[in-house]
Amino acid sequence: MAQGVTLKNWIKAARLRTLPLAFAVIILGSGLGYLHTGSFSIELFFLALLTSFSYQVLSNYANDLGDGIKGTDDNKRGEQRAVASGLISISQMRLATNLFTLLSLIAGSTLVYMAFKGTLYFYLFMVLNVSAVWAARSYTLGSNPYAYWGGGDLFVILFFGLVGVMGSSALQTGILYALDVLPALVAGAMSASVLTCNNLRDREGDAQHGKHTLVVRYGEKWGRGYFKALLITSIVLSLVFSIMASIKMSGYYPIVAHMVFQFVLRGQFKKFTASQTPEDYDTLLKPLALTTLLYCITTSMSFFF
């Protein structure tokens, strides 16, 4: 490939359409912090968004690099990756991955210091920061990447659900709240549904290159059932949480937010049921990510009324 790589190539490789999922958990968790304490730090919120941005771009660059090295993205249907298509060389992508590893560690450490200095939570969240950076790098990169043995769903639910939402709430409040588990699992299940739809799209290519996602391990029929179970779980947990939050704040806005989420998600459910081809699955990825963002924004906003 040519030595010069354009800014457009780097932006494309960063896959900015994945940012709604990364930002969604920060928005939801920060709103939960306000629900619990009635206060909100705008500085911590924006620093958390910056940290989340760094994590996500790191993950996308490392994923592009890992799959590109292994040849998994060769003849990929849907969005093309930078290394596999020759837009960015392996050495250039490795340098960018290492740079965003450093940026992620710095941003995360700064955020943890500002929020938790002088408390035991400081040490816990420093460990979580390092773990998040490791998870972002290791999805497809390294000698035993967890995407290749089916661990992607677990890590997505963990970091795009429990850690992302509960951690963002704790940044605002200084402590962890048990109630936050419910919306965190909604966000985690929705993020896992996006991953599953992606894996359904890439099932044939992944199988050919030894990428044993859960869809590859158990088949397309199982994957479709798993996807539907994730959406149903999201709706049920959202309903339970909305009732509990409405009681806590003596208002009905969380229930309204749930009704909006349920209405939109039912539409995605119907579209998925009619989907059969990789191209069909690909068209669902953006709407699913935006639906997750919708849930997080509307639920978070409902606490401020």
Backbone hydrogen bonds in HBPLUS format (Angstrom, degrees):
<---DONOR---> <-ACCEPTOR-->    atom                        ^
c    i                          cat <-CA-CA->   ^        H-A-AA   ^      H-
h    n   atom  resd res      DA  || num        DHA   H-A  angle D-A-AA Bond
n    s   type  num  typ     dist DA aas  dist angle  dist       angle   num
A0009-ASN N   A0006-THR O   3.03 MM   3  5.29 126.3  2.33 100.5 113.4     1
A0010-TRP N   A0006-THR O   3.32 MM   4  6.81 153.2  2.40 146.8 153.2     2
A0011-ILE N   A0007-LEU O   2.93 MM   4  6.20 159.5  1.97 154.8 160.7     3
A0012-LYS N   A0008-LYS O   2.93 MM   4  6.07 156.5  1.98 144.3 151.1     4
A0013-ALA N   A0009-ASN O   2.92 MM   4  6.13 155.7  1.98 144.6 151.4     5
A0014-ALA N   A0010-TRP O   2.93 MM   4  6.12 135.6  2.13 138.6 150.4     6
A0015-ARG N   A0012-LYS O   3.12 MM   3  5.41 153.7  2.20 105.3 113.3     7
A0018-THR N   A0015-ARG O   2.97 MM   3  5.97 170.6  1.98 129.4 132.3     8
A0019-LEU N   A0016-LEU O   3.06 MM   3  5.38 161.3  2.09 110.6 116.6     9
A0022-ALA N   A0019-LEU O   2.96 MM   3  4.98 112.3  2.44  99.1 116.1    10
A0023-PHE N   A0019-LEU O   2.84 MM   4  6.05 165.5  1.86 169.6 172.8    11
A0024-ALA N   A0020-PRO O   2.82 MM   4  5.70 144.0  1.95 139.6 149.9    12
A0026-ILE N   A0023-PHE O   3.12 MM   3  5.29 122.3  2.47 100.7 115.2    13
A0027-ILE N   A0023-PHE O   3.03 MM   4  6.33 161.1  2.07 158.3 163.5    14
A0028-LEU N   A0024-ALA O   2.95 MM   4  6.20 165.2  1.97 154.6 158.5    15
A0029-GLY N   A0025-VAL O   2.90 MM   4  5.91 167.0  1.92 143.1 147.5    16
A0030-SER N   A0026-ILE O   2.93 MM   4  5.95 158.4  1.98 145.6 151.8    17
A0031-GLY N   A0027-ILE O   3.08 MM   4  6.23 153.4  2.15 142.9 149.9    18
A0032-LEU N   A0028-LEU O   2.97 MM   4  6.28 152.3  2.05 149.9 158.0    19
A0033-GLY N   A0029-GLY O   3.01 MM   4  6.32 145.9  2.13 142.5 151.6    20
A0034-TYR N   A0030-SER O   3.21 MM   4  6.61 147.0  2.33 141.2 148.9    21
A0034-TYR N   A0031-GLY O   3.09 MM   3  5.12 118.8  2.49  94.5 109.0    22
A0035-LEU N   A0031-GLY O   2.97 MM   4  6.34 151.3  2.05 146.2 154.7    23
A0036-HIS N   A0032-LEU O   3.05 MM   4  6.35 150.6  2.14 149.7 156.0    24
A0037-THR N   A0033-GLY O   3.10 MM   4  6.26 153.9  2.17 147.3 153.9    25
A0038-GLY N   A0034-TYR O   2.65 MM   4  4.56 146.3  1.76 127.5 137.1    26
A0045-PHE N   A0041-SER O   3.12 MM   4  6.28 151.7  2.20 142.0 150.4    27
A0046-PHE N   A0042-ILE O   3.05 MM   4  6.26 166.6  2.07 151.7 153.0    28
A0047-LEU N   A0043-GLU O   3.06 MM   4  6.21 155.9  2.12 147.5 154.8    29
A0048-ALA N   A0044-LEU O   2.88 MM   4  5.94 148.3  1.98 141.3 149.9    30
A0049-LEU N   A0045-PHE O   3.00 MM   4  6.34 148.5  2.10 144.1 152.8    31
A0050-LEU N   A0046-PHE O   2.99 MM   4  6.23 155.2  2.05 143.3 149.6    32
A0051-THR N   A0047-LEU O   2.93 MM   4  6.16 156.8  1.98 145.8 152.1    33
A0052-SER N   A0048-ALA O   2.88 MM   4  6.06 158.7  1.93 146.9 153.0    34
A0053-PHE N   A0049-LEU O   2.86 MM   4  6.07 153.0  1.93 146.7 154.3    35
A0054-SER N   A0050-LEU O   3.01 MM   4  6.30 156.1  2.07 146.4 152.2    36
A0055-TYR N   A0051-THR O   2.96 MM   4  6.27 162.0  1.99 153.2 157.7    37
A0056-GLN N   A0052-SER O   2.96 MM   4  6.15 164.5  1.99 151.3 155.2    38
A0057-VAL N   A0053-PHE O   3.01 MM   4  6.18 169.5  2.02 155.7 158.1    39
A0058-LEU N   A0054-SER O   2.98 MM   4  6.02 159.8  2.02 146.6 153.0    40
A0059-SER N   A0055-TYR O   2.87 MM   4  6.11 157.5  1.92 148.1 154.5    41
A0060-ASN N   A0056-GLN O   2.93 MM   4  6.19 158.2  1.97 149.7 155.2    42
A0061-TYR N   A0057-VAL O   2.88 MM   4  6.07 163.6  1.91 155.2 159.1    43
A0062-ALA N   A0058-LEU O   2.87 MM   4  5.97 167.5  1.88 154.3 158.5    44
A0063-ASN N   A0059-SER O   2.83 MM   4  5.88 151.5  1.91 142.8 151.3    45
A0064-ASP N   A0060-ASN O   2.96 MM   4  6.05 159.9  2.00 142.1 147.6    46
A0065-LEU N   A0061-TYR O   2.90 MM   4  6.13 159.1  1.95 149.3 155.3    47
A0066-GLY N   A0062-ALA O   2.79 MM   4  5.94 169.3  1.80 151.4 154.6    48
A0067-ASP N   A0063-ASN O   2.99 MM   4  6.03 174.1  1.99 153.5 155.2    49
A0068-GLY N   A0064-ASP O   2.92 MM   4  5.77 143.8  2.05 134.4 145.6    50
A0069-ILE N   A0065-LEU O   2.90 MM   4  6.08 157.5  1.95 152.9 157.3    51
A0070-LYS N   A0066-GLY O   3.17 MM   4  6.37 156.3  2.23 143.3 149.7    52
A0071-GLY N   A0067-ASP O   2.90 MM   4  5.89 117.0  2.31 136.8 151.6    53
A0072-THR N   A0067-ASP O   2.96 MM   5  5.02 130.2  2.22 146.5 150.2    54
A0071-GLY N   A0068-GLY O   3.34 MM   3  5.10 146.0  2.46  92.2 101.7    55
A0074-ASP N   A0071-GLY O   3.24 MM   3  5.45 164.4  2.27 107.9 112.4    56
A0076-LYS N   A0073-ASP O   3.19 MM   3  5.04 136.1  2.39 132.9 122.7    57
A0085-SER N   A0081-ARG O   3.13 MM   4  6.07 147.5  2.24 139.8 148.4    58
A0087-LEU N   A0082-ALA O   2.92 MM   5  5.01 128.9  2.19 153.1 155.9    59
A0088-ILE N   A0082-ALA O   3.38 MM   6  5.45 158.4  2.43 114.3 113.9    60
A0086-GLY N   A0083-VAL O   3.15 MM   3  5.12 152.7  2.22 100.4 108.8    61
A0093-MET N   A0089-SER O   2.95 MM   4  6.18 162.2  1.98 153.6 158.4    62
A0094-ARG N   A0090-ILE O   2.86 MM   4  6.01 150.8  1.95 147.4 155.9    63
A0095-LEU N   A0091-SER O   3.08 MM   4  6.26 153.0  2.15 141.1 147.5    64
A0096-ALA N   A0092-GLN O   3.05 MM   4  6.35 157.1  2.10 146.2 152.1    65
A0097-THR N   A0093-MET O   2.88 MM   4  6.05 154.1  1.95 146.0 153.2    66
A0098-ASN N   A0094-ARG O   3.01 MM   4  6.23 157.6  2.06 146.5 151.9    67
A0099-LEU N   A0095-LEU O   2.96 MM   4  6.17 150.7  2.05 144.8 153.3    68
A0100-PHE N   A0096-ALA O   3.00 MM   4  6.24 161.4  2.04 150.5 154.1    69
A0101-THR N   A0097-THR O   2.94 MM   4  6.12 133.6  2.16 138.2 151.4    70
A0102-LEU N   A0098-ASN O   3.16 MM   4  6.42 157.0  2.21 144.7 148.7    71
A0103-LEU N   A0099-LEU O   3.01 MM   4  6.33 161.1  2.04 147.6 153.1    72
A0104-SER N   A0100-PHE O   2.92 MM   4  5.82 154.7  1.98 134.8 141.6    73
A0105-LEU N   A0101-THR O   3.08 MM   4  6.28 159.3  2.12 146.5 151.7    74
A0106-ILE N   A0102-LEU O   3.01 MM   4  6.24 160.7  2.05 151.6 156.9    75
A0107-ALA N   A0103-LEU O   2.89 MM   4  6.03 170.8  1.90 152.6 155.6    76
A0108-GLY N   A0104-SER O   2.88 MM   4  5.87 166.0  1.90 148.3 153.0    77
A0109-SER N   A0105-LEU O   2.95 MM   4  5.89 156.9  2.00 140.4 147.4    78
A0110-THR N   A0106-ILE O   2.97 MM   4  6.09 157.8  2.02 148.3 154.3    79
A0111-LEU N   A0107-ALA O   3.02 MM   4  6.22 159.1  2.07 147.5 153.2    80
A0112-VAL N   A0108-GLY O   2.98 MM   4  6.19 163.9  2.00 150.9 154.8    81
A0113-TYR N   A0109-SER O   2.94 MM   4  6.08 159.0  1.99 146.0 152.1    82
A0114-MET N   A0110-THR O   2.99 MM   4  6.19 163.9  2.02 151.3 155.1    83
A0115-ALA N   A0111-LEU O   3.06 MM   4  6.22 152.1  2.14 147.8 155.2    84
A0116-PHE N   A0112-VAL O   2.85 MM   4  5.71 160.7  1.89 152.7 157.5    85
A0117-LYS N   A0113-TYR O   3.15 MM   4  4.93 135.5  2.36 136.3 134.0    86
A0119-THR N   A0116-PHE O   3.05 MM   3  5.65 145.3  2.17 151.4 147.6    87
A0122-PHE N   A0119-THR O   3.18 MM   3  5.59 150.0  2.27 105.3 113.4    88
A0123-TYR N   A0120-LEU O   3.20 MM   3  5.79 130.4  2.46 112.2 120.8    89
A0125-PHE N   A0121-TYR O   2.90 MM   4  6.01 171.5  1.90 157.9 159.5    90
A0126-MET N   A0122-PHE O   3.01 MM   4  6.09 138.3  2.19 138.0 149.2    91
A0127-VAL N   A0123-TYR O   3.14 MM   4  6.34 155.3  2.20 144.3 149.8    92
A0128-LEU N   A0124-LEU O   3.02 MM   4  6.35 152.6  2.10 141.8 150.2    93
A0129-ASN N   A0125-PHE O   2.86 MM   4  5.95 145.0  1.98 136.0 145.0    94
A0130-VAL N   A0126-MET O   3.14 MM   4  6.42 163.8  2.17 148.0 150.5    95
A0131-SER N   A0127-VAL O   2.90 MM   4  6.10 155.8  1.96 147.1 154.9    96
A0132-ALA N   A0128-LEU O   2.81 MM   4  5.95 151.1  1.89 145.1 152.3    97
A0133-VAL N   A0129-ASN O   3.08 MM   4  6.37 156.3  2.14 148.1 153.9    98
A0134-TRP N   A0130-VAL O   2.94 MM   4  6.21 159.8  1.98 148.3 154.2    99
A0135-ALA N   A0131-SER O   2.84 MM   4  6.05 159.7  1.88 148.8 154.6   100
A0136-ALA N   A0132-ALA O   2.90 MM   4  6.08 154.3  1.97 145.1 152.0   101
A0137-ARG N   A0133-VAL O   3.08 MM   4  6.30 150.2  2.17 146.5 153.7   102
A0138-SER N   A0134-TRP O   2.92 MM   4  5.95 149.8  2.02 150.5 159.3   103
A0146-TYR N   A0138-SER O   3.30 MM   8  6.73 138.3  2.49 153.3 159.5   104
A0147-ALA N   A0139-TYR O   2.89 MM   8  5.16 149.4  1.99 146.0 149.8   105
A0148-TYR N   A0145-PRO O   3.10 MM   3  5.75 150.3  2.19 115.2 123.0   106
A0149-TRP N   A0146-TYR O   3.34 MM   3  5.45 160.5  2.38 102.2 107.8   107
A0151-GLY N   A0146-TYR O   2.82 MM   5  4.92 154.9  1.88 160.2 152.8   108
A0212-HIS N   A0148-TYR O   3.11 MM  64  4.95 146.6  2.23 116.6 111.5   109
A0155-PHE N   A0151-GLY O   3.26 MM   4  6.55 165.4  2.29 157.9 161.4   110
A0156-VAL N   A0152-GLY O   2.92 MM   4  6.08 151.3  2.00 150.6 159.2   111
A0157-ILE N   A0153-ASP O   2.99 MM   4  6.19 168.9  2.00 153.9 156.1   112
A0158-LEU N   A0154-LEU O   3.00 MM   4  6.16 149.1  2.10 141.1 150.4   113
A0159-PHE N   A0155-PHE O   2.86 MM   4  5.95 178.4  1.86 152.3 152.9   114
A0160-PHE N   A0156-VAL O   2.73 MM   4  5.24 151.2  1.81 140.3 150.2   115
A0162-LEU N   A0157-ILE O   3.19 MM   5  6.76 147.2  2.30 156.9 158.8   116
A0163-VAL N   A0158-LEU O   2.73 MM   5  5.88 168.7  1.74 174.0 176.9   117
A0165-VAL N   A0161-GLY O   2.93 MM   4  5.73 165.7  1.95 151.0 155.8   118
A0166-MET N   A0162-LEU O   3.01 MM   4  5.60 142.3  2.16 135.9 146.0   119
A0167-GLY N   A0163-VAL O   2.81 MM   4  5.13 138.8  1.98 125.2 138.0   120
A0168-SER N   A0164-GLY O   3.17 MM   4  6.00 151.6  2.25 126.7 134.2   121
A0169-SER N   A0165-VAL O   3.01 MM   4  6.27 152.6  2.09 148.7 156.4   122
A0170-ALA N   A0166-MET O   2.94 MM   4  6.13 156.1  1.99 143.3 150.0   123
A0171-LEU N   A0167-GLY O   2.93 MM   4  6.22 140.8  2.09 144.1 154.8   124
A0172-GLN N   A0169-SER O   3.07 MM   3  5.38 129.7  2.33 102.5 114.8   125
A0173-THR N   A0169-SER O   3.04 MM   4  6.31 145.5  2.16 145.5 156.1   126
A0174-GLY N   A0170-ALA O   2.63 MM   4  4.93 155.6  1.69 137.7 143.6   127
A0180-ASP N   A0177-TYR O   3.20 MM   3  5.67 144.9  2.33 108.3 117.0   128
A0181-VAL N   A0178-ALA O   3.08 MM   3  5.75 167.3  2.09 120.1 124.2   129
A0184-ALA N   A0180-ASP O   3.08 MM   4  6.06 151.9  2.16 147.6 156.4   130
A0185-LEU N   A0181-VAL O   2.92 MM   4  6.08 148.0  2.02 148.1 155.3   131
A0186-VAL N   A0182-LEU O   3.11 MM   4  6.45 146.0  2.23 145.8 155.7   132
A0187-ALA N   A0183-PRO O   3.00 MM   4  6.28 166.3  2.02 151.5 153.4   133
A0188-GLY N   A0184-ALA O   2.89 MM   4  6.08 154.0  1.96 141.7 149.9   134
A0189-ALA N   A0185-LEU O   2.80 MM   4  5.87 160.6  1.84 144.4 149.3   135
A0190-MET N   A0186-VAL O   2.96 MM   4  6.15 159.1  2.00 150.7 156.6   136
A0191-SER N   A0187-ALA O   2.97 MM   4  6.13 157.1  2.02 145.8 152.1   137
A0192-ALA N   A0188-GLY O   2.90 MM   4  6.10 151.7  1.98 144.4 152.8   138
A0193-SER N   A0189-ALA O   2.93 MM   4  6.17 137.7  2.11 138.5 149.9   139
A0194-VAL N   A0190-MET O   3.16 MM   4  6.55 146.0  2.28 143.5 151.4   140
A0195-LEU N   A0191-SER O   3.10 MM   4  6.46 158.9  2.15 146.9 152.2   141
A0196-THR N   A0192-ALA O   2.85 MM   4  6.06 155.7  1.91 145.7 152.6   142
A0197-CYS N   A0193-SER O   2.93 MM   4  6.11 158.1  1.98 145.6 151.0   143
A0198-ASN N   A0194-VAL O   2.98 MM   4  6.20 156.1  2.04 147.1 154.0   144
A0199-ASN N   A0195-LEU O   2.84 MM   4  6.12 150.6  1.92 146.7 155.4   145
A0200-LEU N   A0196-THR O   2.81 MM   4  6.07 143.7  1.94 146.7 156.8   146
A0201-ARG N   A0197-CYS O   3.06 MM   4  6.31 153.6  2.13 143.4 150.2   147
A0202-ASP N   A0198-ASN O   3.06 MM   4  6.35 151.6  2.14 143.7 151.3   148
A0206-ASP N   A0202-ASP O   2.85 MM   4  5.88 165.8  1.87 169.0 173.9   149
A0207-ALA N   A0203-ARG O   3.01 MM   4  6.13 160.0  2.05 149.0 154.0   150
A0208-GLN N   A0204-GLU O   3.16 MM   4  6.40 152.1  2.24 145.3 152.3   151
A0209-HIS N   A0205-GLY O   3.25 MM   4  6.47 136.2  2.45 141.3 151.8   152
A0209-HIS N   A0206-ASP O   3.17 MM   3  5.29 134.3  2.39  98.4 110.6   153
A0211-LYS N   A0206-ASP O   2.84 MM   5  4.76 159.8  1.88 150.7 145.6   154
A0210-GLY N   A0207-ALA O   3.45 MM   3  5.32 170.1  2.46 104.2 104.4   155
A0213-THR N   A0211-LYS O   3.02 MM   2  5.93 133.2  2.24 105.8  92.4   156
A0216-VAL N   A0213-THR O   3.07 MM   3  5.10 116.9  2.49  96.2 111.3   157
A0217-ARG N   A0213-THR O   2.85 MM   4  6.14 161.1  1.89 156.4 162.2   158
A0218-TYR N   A0214-LEU O   2.95 MM   4  6.01 163.8  1.98 149.7 152.9   159
A0219-GLY N   A0215-VAL O   2.77 MM   4  5.17 132.5  2.00 133.8 142.6   160
A0223-GLY N   A0219-GLY O   2.96 MM   4  6.20 158.5  2.01 147.9 154.9   161
A0224-ARG N   A0220-GLU O   2.87 MM   4  6.13 151.2  1.95 154.0 160.4   162
A0225-GLY N   A0221-LYS O   3.14 MM   4  6.41 156.3  2.19 145.5 151.8   163
A0226-TYR N   A0222-TRP O   2.80 MM   4  6.04 156.6  1.85 154.1 161.5   164
A0227-PHE N   A0223-GLY O   2.92 MM   4  6.07 155.2  1.98 143.4 149.8   165
A0228-LYS N   A0224-ARG O   3.12 MM   4  6.36 162.4  2.16 144.5 148.4   166
A0229-ALA N   A0225-GLY O   2.96 MM   4  6.18 152.6  2.03 145.5 153.5   167
A0230-LEU N   A0226-TYR O   2.99 MM   4  6.27 147.8  2.10 147.2 155.4   168
A0231-LEU N   A0227-PHE O   3.19 MM   4  6.58 155.3  2.25 149.6 155.3   169
A0232-ILE N   A0228-LYS O   2.97 MM   4  6.23 161.9  2.00 152.5 157.5   170
A0233-THR N   A0229-ALA O   2.88 MM   4  5.99 159.2  1.93 145.7 151.9   171
A0234-SER N   A0230-LEU O   2.98 MM   4  6.17 153.1  2.05 142.3 149.6   172
A0235-ILE N   A0231-LEU O   3.07 MM   4  6.38 156.8  2.13 148.3 153.4   173
A0236-VAL N   A0232-ILE O   3.02 MM   4  6.28 165.8  2.04 155.1 158.4   174
A0237-LEU N   A0233-THR O   2.96 MM   4  6.08 175.1  1.96 156.9 158.6   175
A0238-SER N   A0234-SER O   2.93 MM   4  5.91 152.0  2.01 142.1 150.7   176
A0239-LEU N   A0235-ILE O   2.99 MM   4  6.17 153.4  2.06 144.8 151.4   177
A0240-VAL N   A0236-VAL O   3.06 MM   4  6.39 165.2  2.08 154.9 157.8   178
A0241-PHE N   A0237-LEU O   2.94 MM   4  6.10 167.4  1.96 150.2 154.1   179
A0242-SER N   A0238-SER O   2.88 MM   4  5.97 159.7  1.92 147.1 153.3   180
A0243-ILE N   A0239-LEU O   3.15 MM   4  6.37 154.2  2.22 149.7 155.2   181
A0244-MET N   A0240-VAL O   3.15 MM   4  6.42 164.0  2.17 149.8 154.1   182
A0245-ALA N   A0241-PHE O   2.76 MM   4  5.94 164.1  1.78 162.6 166.8   183
A0246-SER N   A0242-SER O   2.98 MM   4  5.98 153.8  2.05 137.7 145.0   184
A0247-ILE N   A0243-ILE O   3.05 MM   4  6.28 153.4  2.12 146.1 152.8   185
A0248-LYS N   A0244-MET O   2.99 MM   4  6.19 155.4  2.05 143.6 150.8   186
A0249-MET N   A0245-ALA O   2.98 MM   4  6.20 156.5  2.04 151.6 156.3   187
A0250-SER N   A0246-SER O   2.83 MM   4  5.53 110.0  2.33 133.8 149.0   188
A0251-GLY N   A0246-SER O   3.04 MM   5  5.00 151.1  2.13 136.2 143.7   189
A0250-SER N   A0247-ILE O   3.39 MM   3  4.98 151.5  2.48  91.7  99.8   190
A0255-ILE N   A0252-TYR O   3.09 MM   3  5.48 128.4  2.37 108.5 121.2   191
A0256-VAL N   A0252-TYR O   3.21 MM   4  6.60 150.2  2.31 147.5 156.4   192
A0257-ALA N   A0253-TYR O   2.92 MM   4  6.23 159.3  1.96 156.5 161.8   193
A0258-HIS N   A0254-PRO O   3.01 MM   4  6.24 151.0  2.10 139.6 147.2   194
A0259-MET N   A0255-ILE O   2.98 MM   4  6.26 154.2  2.05 146.7 153.1   195
A0260-VAL N   A0256-VAL O   3.05 MM   4  6.39 155.3  2.11 152.7 158.5   196
A0261-PHE N   A0257-ALA O   3.03 MM   4  6.26 164.5  2.06 149.6 153.9   197
A0262-GLN N   A0258-HIS O   2.81 MM   4  6.01 162.6  1.84 155.6 160.5   198
A0263-PHE N   A0259-MET O   3.00 MM   4  6.11 157.5  2.06 143.1 148.9   199
A0264-VAL N   A0260-VAL O   3.10 MM   4  6.34 167.8  2.12 154.4 156.7   200
A0265-LEU N   A0261-PHE O   2.88 MM   4  5.97 163.2  1.91 152.6 158.1   201
A0266-ARG N   A0262-GLN O   2.99 MM   4  6.05 151.2  2.08 144.6 151.1   202
A0267-GLY N   A0264-VAL O   3.08 MM   3  5.28 127.0  2.37  99.4 112.9   203
A0268-GLN N   A0264-VAL O   3.23 MM   4  6.70 149.3  2.33 145.0 153.1   204
A0269-PHE N   A0265-LEU O   2.88 MM   4  6.15 151.9  1.96 149.5 157.9   205
A0270-LYS N   A0266-ARG O   3.07 MM   4  6.32 155.1  2.14 144.0 148.9   206
A0271-LYS N   A0267-GLY O   3.09 MM   4  6.36 157.7  2.14 145.6 151.5   207
A0272-PHE N   A0268-GLN O   2.91 MM   4  6.11 155.7  1.97 148.9 155.5   208
A0273-THR N   A0269-PHE O   3.03 MM   4  6.28 156.8  2.08 147.1 153.2   209
A0274-ALA N   A0270-LYS O   3.28 MM   4  6.58 142.4  2.43 141.6 150.2   210
A0275-SER N   A0272-PHE O   2.90 MM   3  4.94 148.7  2.00 103.6 113.9   211
A0280-ASP N   A0277-THR O   2.98 MM   3  5.09 120.6  2.34  99.2 114.2   212
A0281-TYR N   A0277-THR O   3.06 MM   4  6.47 159.1  2.10 155.5 160.7   213
A0282-ASP N   A0278-PRO O   2.92 MM   4  6.10 152.1  2.00 144.6 152.7   214
A0283-THR N   A0279-GLU O   3.18 MM   4  6.43 150.7  2.27 143.6 149.3   215
A0284-LEU N   A0281-TYR O   3.08 MM   3  5.29 144.2  2.21 102.4 113.0   216
A0285-LEU N   A0282-ASP O   3.28 MM   3  5.56 152.5  2.37 106.5 113.7   217
A0288-LEU N   A0284-LEU O   3.01 MM   4  6.08 157.6  2.06 154.2 160.5   218
A0289-ALA N   A0285-LEU O   3.06 MM   4  6.28 160.6  2.10 150.9 156.0   219
A0290-LEU N   A0286-LYS O   2.91 MM   4  6.14 160.2  1.95 155.8 161.7   220
A0291-THR N   A0287-PRO O   2.84 MM   4  6.00 143.4  1.98 141.6 151.7   221
A0292-THR N   A0288-LEU O   3.03 MM   4  6.32 151.5  2.11 145.8 152.7   222
A0293-LEU N   A0289-ALA O   3.02 MM   4  6.34 155.3  2.08 144.4 151.3   223
A0294-LEU N   A0290-LEU O   2.79 MM   4  6.03 151.5  1.87 143.0 151.2   224
A0295-TYR N   A0291-THR O   2.96 MM   4  6.25 160.3  2.00 148.5 152.4   225
A0296-CYS N   A0292-THR O   3.08 MM   4  6.35 166.7  2.10 151.0 154.2   226
A0297-ILE N   A0293-LEU O   2.89 MM   4  6.06 163.0  1.92 155.3 159.9   227
A0298-THR N   A0294-LEU O   2.91 MM   4  5.93 170.8  1.92 157.4 159.6   228
A0299-THR N   A0295-TYR O   2.96 MM   4  5.84 158.4  2.01 145.4 152.3   229
A0300-SER N   A0296-CYS O   3.01 MM   4  5.93 156.3  2.07 135.5 142.9   230
A0301-MET N   A0297-ILE O   2.84 MM   4  6.02 163.8  1.87 153.7 158.5   231
A0302-SER N   A0298-THR O   3.02 MM   4  6.09 141.6  2.17 137.7 147.4   232
A0303-PHE N   A0300-SER O   3.21 MM   3  5.77 157.2  2.27 111.7 117.9   233
A0304-PHE N   A0301-MET O   3.02 MM   3  5.52 158.0  2.07 116.1 122.8   234
